[in-house]
Structures are given as structure tokens and as C-alpha cells.
Amino acid sequence: AQKITQTQPGMFVQEKEAVTLDCTYDTSDPSYGLFWYKQPSSGEMIFLIYQGSYDQQNATEGRYSLNFQKARKSANLVISASQLGDSAMYFCAMREGPEGNTPLVFGKGTRLSVIA
Amino acid sequence: EAGVAQSPRYKIIEKRQSVAFWCNPISGHATLYWYQQILGQGPKLLIQFQNNGVVDDSQLPKDRFSAERLKGVDSTLKIQPAKLEDSAVYLCASKSGGASYNEQFFGPGTRLTVL
């Protein structure tokens, strides 16, 4: 079974609008962390936001927020006020277990295109 | 703070040839990861080091791939002999400390094309 599922291969959004990128995860471990990374065409992976399984509040980082619904095992990324520079691949990833050094498991990604 | 460095950025080889990639993590980061990212997919872990010891190499094709991290700093990943399906971007990442919320910092990657 897929650990991380991103069902949207591609998304389009108008500049200055908000967009939600979907991510569902599968784990039986009560302790886990969820991450979103951005990968521009240049190839580097840029960390955006983190949500821990025990965090009571949804994480926010500037224009990025994570809509964490634990019972539904979803961790959707919301980008507000989209900018042209937001056009990139976006990956949802999970770290399972309490150990902070366990590797990340990534989804297949969503390609976001921001239209002027 | 300098980021994760990788070289070369691009490499083109023919199948059955050998190739090596180099990674220099962020100073002080004890944990180092090598990921393989095939076109259209997310990165997949190949091997994880803690200092100079291997923590997880369960997904490393050991018949052709090898990696080392001498002195717990720089790391090299080697493929010998390469196959067509090894064409991918090889990403190196490093992480400090053991806190679960600490993110992994990624290098720019090495794009390998096997002809």
C-alpha cells in the first residue's frame, strides 16, 4: 500500500488565488511527522512546512498552511495568494516513528502551475 | 550557512560503465541520506548514514550500488556497472540532531543519464 498518496498529478491556479494540494497518508504508528517540500525546475528540494502527529494546531509558515485532519489521515497543503514563483512540483512526505532520523517517504508529487 | 553540496551536477554514461557521485553535507550534520528520484516520481531512499555508520541500506541494490561515508563527513555513492534504469536524479540530504521536526536539507542533486 502507498504510504503517501497525492492524487493530483497537476493543478492550475490563478495568480493571487489560494490553492489546496491534497495528501493522504497511511501509517499505524501513533508518532509520525508530515512534511511538504517544493521542487522547482532547478531540482533542489525546498522544505516548506512540518506537522507532527501530536501537534494540536495546524502548522502555518507564511503563505503556507497545513490542513491536518488526523482521523481522515490527510495533510493538505494550502498556499494562499499564489505567486508565479510558486510554479513547481510539490511533494508530501512522512517520517514514521518517534526517532527523528528515520528517512522520509515521499508521494509522487503534484505539479502546480500558477497562471498570470 | 553553506548548504549541501553535490557533484557533478550532470553525468552522462553508457550502460555497463561506472560512475561516482560526491556529497558534502552541512557542517555538523551527523545524518546523511542518499535518495534516488526517477523522473515523475518522488525521491526514494537508497541509504542512510549516521556519522560514518550505515543505518539503513535495505533499498540499495547492493549488486551494483555502493556508498561510503569516511570520517563521518563527505559521502560517495558509486554505481558499477550502470543500467539504463539507473537514469535518475541522485539527491543527497543531511539532518542535524534527533528532533523529529528537524527537516532534511537537500543538495541540488546529480542528474544521471545512462545511454
Contacts between the chains, C-beta under 8 A, distances in Angstrom:
chain1	res1	chain2	res2	distance
A	4	B	42	7.5
A	31	B	100	7.6
A	33	B	100	5.0
A	33	B	101	6.5
A	35	B	103	6.5
A	37	B	106	7.8
A	42	B	108	7.2
A	43	B	89	6.2
A	43	B	108	5.9
A	43	B	109	4.8
A	43	B	111	7.2
A	44	B	106	6.0
A	44	B	107	7.3
A	44	B	108	5.0
A	44	B	109	7.0
A	45	B	43	7.3
A	45	B	91	6.7
A	45	B	93	7.5
A	45	B	106	3.8
A	46	B	106	7.9
A	47	B	103	4.1
A	47	B	104	7.5
A	47	B	105	7.4
A	50	B	101	5.3
A	50	B	103	6.4
A	52	B	100	6.4
A	52	B	101	6.1
A	91	B	42	5.1
A	91	B	43	7.6
A	93	B	42	7.3
A	95	B	100	6.5
A	98	B	100	6.8
A	99	B	98	7.0
A	99	B	100	7.5
A	100	B	95	7.7
A	100	B	97	6.9
A	100	B	98	4.3
A	100	B	99	4.9
A	100	B	100	4.1
A	100	B	101	7.6
A	100	B	102	6.1
A	101	B	31	4.8
A	101	B	48	7.5
A	101	B	50	6.7
A	101	B	55	7.3
A	101	B	95	6.4
A	101	B	98	5.8
A	103	B	33	5.7
A	103	B	45	4.3
A	103	B	48	5.4
A	103	B	56	6.6
A	104	B	43	7.6
A	104	B	45	7.5
A	104	B	104	6.4
A	105	B	45	7.8
A	106	B	42	3.0
A	106	B	43	5.2
A	106	B	44	7.3
A	107	B	42	5.4
A	108	B	40	7.3
A	108	B	41	5.6
A	108	B	42	5.5
A	109	B	41	7.6
A	109	B	42	5.5
